Amino acid sequence: MTPTGRAGPARSATRRSNGWWSTPWIKPHKVDYWKLSTDPNFIDKLYDVVGLYLNPPERAVVLCADEKSNIQALDRSAPVLPMMPADPTRQTHDYIRHGTSSLFAALDVATGKVITRMHRRHRAIEFKKFLNQIDREVPTDLAVHVILDNYATHKTPDIKAWLLRHPRFHLHFIPTSSSWLNLVERWFGEVTTRTIRRGTHRSVVELETDINGWIEHWNDNPRPFVWVKTAEQILESIAAYCQRLITPINDSAH
């Protein structure tokens, strides 16, 4: 028992563990997430997408596309307090919802510039409108390679018919459960942390105006995200991590 009467670790046990627990890289409070793709074509798709990043084809543009759906227009219940010396910006944890919008984005891997469009819904109809916008903005003498996920709206008969009418477009699907392979997700992180989470929006129009303004600022000075790992290095990392997971299980079985 501790001096306060509550149960606690024995003093000798605490002393024995102090050296281990005081190691800087030990952080027992942290929890992270992991998921391995079960896509039977994972390796082929991995090589396809990474090949576009590291060795893009000539006379072509490589775009990473996706939708950030259901972005909420949130109005905080009290004014946001500005950042001050020794104090971060503060905002209330509760809010009032004012509707949602979805951001369609295509990130140019080479330049970092983005083609975007806001829609109140994210169906195949909106995705086709976005493809038409890409078709208008990309020079007609370039082939268009689009990296995207396996969302059902990307594979409807209407979209397949559109692709037949636009043969310069080539879709490259990432493996299932592998959003980390799509560079536009990294760009969505910038939008979220720098605009959406920090904003107060009393309507969907305010939300869309704020996002579009930030995107215009980004495109004035775009910064590409550089992919560095080869497909072989990624597969080696996955194999090494799986081995680390399997080893404790095998040890406990003996």
C-alpha positions in Angstrom: 0.0 0.0 0.0 1.1 3.6 -0.6 1.2 6.2 2.1 -2.2 7.4 1.0 -3.7 3.9 1.5 -4.0 3.1 -2.2 -2.5 0.0 -3.8 0.8 0.7 -5.6 3.9 -1.1 -6.9 6.3 -2.5 -4.4 9.2 -0.1 -3.7 11.8 -2.7 -4.7 10.0 -3.4 -8.0 9.9 0.3 -8.7 13.6 0.7 -8.0 14.4 -2.2 -10.3 12.4 -0.8 -13.1 13.5 2.9 -12.8 16.4 2.4 -15.1 14.2 0.9 -17.8 11.3 3.3 -17.5 13.6 6.3 -17.6 14.9 5.4 -21.0 13.9 8.4 -23.3 12.5 6.3 -26.1 10.1 4.3 -23.8 6.7 5.8 -24.2 4.1 3.3 -22.8 1.3 5.9 -23.0 1.4 6.1 -26.8 -0.8 4.0 -29.1 -0.3 3.8 -32.8 -2.2 2.1 -35.6 -1.3 -0.4 -38.3 -3.0 -2.3 -41.1 -1.7 -4.6 -43.8 -3.4 -4.6 -47.2 -5.0 -7.9 -48.2 -5.1 -6.8 -51.8 -4.1 -9.9 -53.9 -2.5 -7.5 -56.4 -0.7 -5.4 -53.8 2.9 -6.0 -55.2 1.9 -5.2 -58.8 0.0 -2.1 -57.8 2.9 -1.0 -55.5 5.4 -1.2 -58.4 3.0 0.6 -60.7 2.4 3.6 -58.5 6.0 3.9 -57.2 7.2 3.6 -60.7 5.1 6.7 -61.6 6.7 8.6 -58.7 10.3 7.7 -59.4 10.3 7.4 -63.2 7.3 9.4 -64.6 6.6 8.9 -68.3 7.6 11.5 -70.8 5.0 13.8 -72.4 2.7 13.1 -69.5 1.5 14.5 -66.2 1.1 12.4 -63.1 -1.7 13.4 -60.7 -2.6 12.0 -57.3 -6.4 12.4 -56.9 -8.9 11.8 -54.1 -11.9 13.3 -52.3 -11.8 14.7 -48.8 -15.5 14.1 -48.1 -17.9 15.5 -45.6 -15.8 18.5 -44.4 -17.9 20.1 -41.7 -18.6 23.8 -41.4 -18.2 24.3 -37.7 -18.8 27.4 -35.6 -17.2 27.3 -32.2 -19.5 28.1 -29.2 -17.2 31.0 -28.2 -14.6 33.2 -30.0 -11.2 31.6 -30.7 -8.5 33.1 -28.5 -5.4 34.3 -30.4 -1.9 32.9 -29.8 0.0 34.8 -27.1 3.5 34.5 -25.6 3.7 31.1 -23.9 0.1 30.3 -24.9 -1.2 28.5 -28.0 -4.3 29.5 -29.9 -7.3 28.3 -27.9 -10.7 27.2 -29.1 -13.7 25.6 -27.4 -14.2 21.8 -27.7 -17.9 22.2 -28.5 -19.3 23.6 -31.8 -22.4 24.1 -33.9 -22.6 22.3 -37.3 -23.6 24.2 -40.4 -23.5 21.6 -43.1 -20.8 19.8 -45.1 -18.9 20.0 -48.3 -16.4 17.7 -50.2 -13.1 18.7 -51.7 -11.9 17.0 -54.9 -8.2 17.4 -55.5 -5.6 16.3 -58.0 -2.0 16.9 -56.9 0.6 17.3 -59.7 3.5 15.1 -58.5 6.1 17.1 -60.4 5.1 20.7 -59.4 3.0 20.4 -56.3 0.2 22.4 -57.9 -3.3 21.2 -57.3 -6.5 21.1 -59.4 -9.5 21.3 -57.0 -13.2 21.5 -57.0 -15.7 21.8 -54.2 -19.0 19.8 -54.2 -21.7 19.3 -51.7 -21.9 15.6 -52.6 -19.3 13.0 -53.7 -21.0 10.7 -56.2 -19.8 9.5 -59.6 -21.5 12.5 -61.2 -19.3 14.9 -59.2 -16.2 12.7 -60.0 -16.9 12.9 -63.7 -17.3 16.7 -63.5 -13.9 16.8 -61.8 -12.4 14.6 -64.5 -13.8 17.1 -67.1 -12.1 19.9 -65.1 -8.8 18.1 -65.2 -9.2 17.5 -68.9 -9.7 21.3 -69.5 -6.7 22.4 -67.3 -4.1 19.9 -68.5 -2.5 20.7 -71.9 -4.1 18.6 -74.6 -0.7 17.3 -75.8 0.0 15.5 -72.5 -1.1 12.1 -71.4 -2.8 12.1 -67.9 -1.9 9.4 -65.4 -4.2 9.6 -62.3 -3.3 7.7 -59.1 -6.4 7.1 -56.9 -8.1 4.7 -54.5 -10.6 2.0 -55.0 -13.7 4.1 -54.1 -16.8 2.7 -56.0 -17.5 6.1 -57.7 -14.2 5.8 -59.6 -15.3 2.6 -61.3 -18.9 3.1 -62.4 -20.0 2.3 -66.0 -20.5 6.0 -66.6 -16.8 6.7 -65.6 -15.6 3.8 -67.7 -17.5 5.2 -70.7 -16.0 8.6 -70.1 -12.5 7.1 -70.0 -13.1 5.4 -73.4 -14.0 8.8 -74.8 -10.8 10.3 -73.3 -8.0 7.8 -74.2 -5.2 10.1 -72.9 -6.4 9.4 -69.3 -4.9 6.4 -67.5 -6.1 5.4 -64.0 -3.8 3.7 -61.6 -5.4 2.3 -58.5 -3.5 1.9 -55.3 -3.9 -1.3 -53.3 -6.8 -1.5 -50.8 -6.1 -0.1 -47.3 -3.0 1.7 -48.7 -3.9 5.4 -48.7 -0.3 6.2 -47.5 0.7 5.4 -51.1 -1.3 8.3 -52.5 0.6 11.6 -52.1 -2.5 13.7 -52.2 -3.3 12.4 -48.7 -0.2 14.3 -47.5 -1.5 17.4 -49.1 -5.0 16.9 -47.5 -3.1 16.9 -44.2 -1.8 20.4 -45.0 -5.3 21.6 -45.7 -6.7 20.1 -42.6 -4.1 21.4 -40.1 -3.6 24.8 -41.6 -7.2 25.8 -42.6 -10.0 23.4 -41.6 -9.1 22.8 -38.0 -8.1 26.4 -37.3 -11.2 28.0 -38.9 -14.6 29.0 -37.7 -17.3 28.7 -40.3 -20.9 29.8 -39.9 -22.0 28.3 -43.3 -20.8 26.0 -46.0 -20.2 29.0 -48.2 -17.8 30.4 -45.6 -16.0 27.0 -45.4 -15.6 26.7 -49.1 -14.4 30.3 -49.5 -11.8 29.7 -46.8 -10.5 26.5 -48.3 -10.5 27.9 -51.9 -8.6 31.0 -50.6 -5.9 28.8 -49.0 -5.6 26.7 -52.2 -5.1 29.8 -54.3 -2.3 30.8 -51.9 -0.8 27.3 -52.1 -0.8 27.3 -55.9 0.9 30.7 -56.0 4.0 29.0 -54.5 3.4 25.2 -54.7 5.7 22.7 -53.0 5.9 19.2 -54.4 6.2 16.2 -52.0 9.1 14.1 -53.1 8.8 10.3 -53.0 12.1 8.6 -52.2 11.5 4.9 -51.4 11.6 2.3 -54.0 9.1 -0.5 -54.2 11.8 -3.0 -53.0 12.6 -0.8 -49.9 8.9 -0.7 -49.0 8.5 -4.4 -49.3 11.6 -4.9 -47.2 10.2 -2.6 -44.5 6.9 -4.5 -44.5 8.7 -7.8 -44.3 10.9 -6.6 -41.4 7.8 -5.3 -39.5 5.9 -8.6 -40.0 8.9 -10.5 -38.7 9.0 -8.3 -35.6 5.3 -9.0 -35.0 5.7 -12.8 -35.5 8.8 -13.2 -33.3 7.1 -12.4 -29.9 4.2 -14.7 -30.9 6.6 -17.6 -31.6 8.5 -16.9 -28.4 5.4 -17.0 -26.3 4.3 -20.2 -27.8 7.3 -22.0 -26.5 
